[in-house]
Every structure is written in structure tokens, then in C-alpha cells.
Amino acid sequence: MTNVKNIKNEIVSLLVNNYGIDNENLTNGVTFQQLGIDSIVILDIHFDIEQKFEIDIPEGDINVQQNLTDLVCYLENRNK
């Protein structure tokens, strides 16, 4: 995996391109639920992230109550 900025850029790109999330709405404090992402879509995002970063993520580690910062930090910590 790469550094925090690259991880964030990859996640933003995934959310914008694959899920139609407006880039301007991806501020650090907005939860995925507030972005209109439900529990079904978060599973799709979970699998997309696993494929993109070639990692296994335990079920439930990514959820709708998290935000972009939470997800980036989680992925960065997995890289350590």
C-alpha cells in the first residue's frame, strides 16, 4: 500500500467514479450514511477496497457510521 494521501485519493476516486458520490461532499467528517450509502452499498465498497489494495478486510470493519478519514486511517494502519 501507499501513503495516506495516495490512499485517500484512491478511495475518493473509487467513491466518485463507482458510486456517484460528489467529490465536494467527501469532507472528512461526513459519514458514509450521511452520503446516502447504506449497509448494502458499504459491502460493495468493502469488496472494491479489498480488490484495489489487495488485502482482506474482516466483515464489519468498514461500516456506514465511518467517514473518509476513518477509512483512510484504518487502511493506513493495516499497512503497518
Rosetta blueprint (number, residue, H / E / L):
1 M L
2 T L
3 N L
4 V H
5 K H
6 N H
7 I H
8 K H
9 N H
10 E H
11 I H
12 V H
13 S H
14 L H
15 L H
16 V H
17 N H
18 N H
19 Y H
20 G L
21 I L
22 D L
23 N H
24 E H
25 N H
26 L L
27 T L
28 N L
29 G L
30 V L
31 T E
32 F L
33 Q L
34 Q L
35 L L
36 G L
37 I L
38 D L
39 S H
40 I H
41 V H
42 I H
43 L H
44 D H
45 I H
46 H H
47 F H
48 D H
49 I H
50 E H
51 Q H
52 K H
53 F H
54 E L
55 I L
56 D L
57 I L
58 P L
59 E L
60 G L
61 D L
62 I L
63 N L
64 V L
65 Q L
66 Q L
67 N E
68 L H
69 T H
70 D H
71 L H
72 V H
73 C H
74 Y H
75 L H
76 E H
77 N H
78 R H
79 N L
80 K L
